[in-house]
Amino acid sequence: MKGIGRRFVYILRSESNPDRHYVGITADVESRLDWHNHGPCGHTTRHRPWSTVVVLEFPAERQALRFERYLKTASGRAFAARHFGDLGPTPASRGGLPPP
């Protein structure tokens, strides 16, 4: 999926440690997932490989940025758990989704 601007918010799950999740934003979901799985550095390197749990497209980058930030809050994590299933415990400081 490609878009103009960063309009896609995504949640990834670690296949090596399913309790680990990562929330991000991008304009190209496939290349961003590839970067998380094969890139040289970052918060996601220790828990590779990653798979997509959900991808949401927004009409504008500003809306996507706001929703990404929201998903990283306590109420956003609760929202994600309710709507996208149990995402398990993971540290919020690393962009993950701990349980509500």
C-alpha positions as CSV (number, residue, x, y, z in Angstrom):
1,M,0.0,0.0,0.0
2,K,1.3,3.4,-1.0
3,G,-0.1,6.8,-0.4
4,I,0.7,10.5,-0.8
5,G,2.2,11.6,2.5
6,R,2.4,9.5,5.6
7,R,-1.2,8.4,5.8
8,F,-1.0,4.8,7.0
9,V,-0.9,3.9,10.7
10,Y,0.2,0.4,11.3
11,I,0.5,-2.0,14.2
12,L,3.1,-4.8,14.0
13,R,3.5,-8.0,16.0
14,S,6.8,-9.7,16.7
15,E,6.7,-13.3,15.4
16,S,9.6,-14.2,17.7
17,N,7.9,-12.7,20.7
18,P,4.2,-12.3,20.1
19,D,3.8,-10.1,23.3
20,R,5.8,-7.4,21.5
21,H,4.0,-4.8,19.3
22,Y,5.0,-1.7,17.5
23,V,2.9,1.3,16.3
24,G,4.1,3.4,13.4
25,I,3.2,5.7,10.5
26,T,4.3,5.5,6.9
27,A,3.5,6.3,3.3
28,D,4.5,2.8,2.1
29,V,3.5,-0.1,4.3
30,E,5.3,-2.9,2.4
31,S,8.7,-1.1,2.3
32,R,8.3,0.0,6.0
33,L,7.6,-3.6,7.1
34,D,10.7,-4.7,5.0
35,W,12.8,-2.1,6.8
36,H,11.5,-3.3,10.2
37,N,12.5,-6.9,9.3
38,H,15.8,-6.2,7.5
39,G,16.9,-2.6,8.3
40,P,20.2,-2.0,10.1
41,C,19.0,-0.4,13.4
42,G,16.0,0.8,15.4
43,H,13.7,-0.3,18.2
44,T,12.4,-3.3,16.2
45,T,15.7,-5.1,15.4
46,R,15.7,-7.3,18.6
47,H,12.3,-8.8,18.0
48,R,12.4,-9.7,14.3
49,P,10.6,-10.9,12.3
50,W,7.5,-8.7,12.4
51,S,4.1,-9.1,10.8
52,T,1.3,-6.7,10.3
53,V,-1.7,-6.8,12.7
54,V,-3.6,-3.8,11.2
55,V,-3.1,-1.0,8.8
56,L,-5.4,2.0,8.8
57,E,-5.4,4.6,6.0
58,F,-6.3,8.3,6.7
59,P,-7.3,11.0,4.2
60,A,-4.5,13.3,5.5
61,E,-1.2,12.9,7.2
62,R,-2.2,15.2,10.0
63,Q,-5.1,12.8,11.0
64,A,-2.8,9.8,10.7
65,L,-0.2,11.5,13.0
66,R,-2.8,12.2,15.6
67,F,-4.1,8.7,15.6
68,E,-0.6,7.2,15.8
69,R,0.1,9.4,18.9
70,Y,-3.3,8.3,20.4
71,L,-2.5,4.6,20.0
72,K,0.6,5.1,22.1
73,T,-1.5,6.5,25.0
74,A,-3.2,4.3,27.7
75,S,-6.6,5.0,26.2
76,G,-5.3,4.3,22.7
77,R,-3.8,1.0,23.8
78,A,-7.2,0.1,25.3
79,F,-8.9,1.1,22.1
80,A,-6.5,-1.1,20.1
81,A,-7.0,-4.1,22.4
82,R,-10.8,-3.7,22.1
83,H,-10.9,-3.3,18.3
84,F,-7.8,-5.3,17.1
85,G,-7.7,-8.1,19.7
86,D,-5.4,-8.8,22.6
87,L,-2.0,-7.3,21.8
88,G,-0.2,-8.5,25.0
89,P,2.3,-6.6,27.2
90,T,5.0,-4.5,25.8
91,P,6.8,-1.3,26.9
92,A,5.0,1.9,25.8
93,S,8.4,3.7,25.7
94,R,9.4,1.7,22.7
95,G,6.2,2.5,20.7
96,G,4.6,-0.7,21.7
97,L,1.1,-1.4,23.0
98,P,1.0,-2.7,26.6
99,P,-2.3,-4.1,27.9
100,P,-4.9,-1.6,29.1
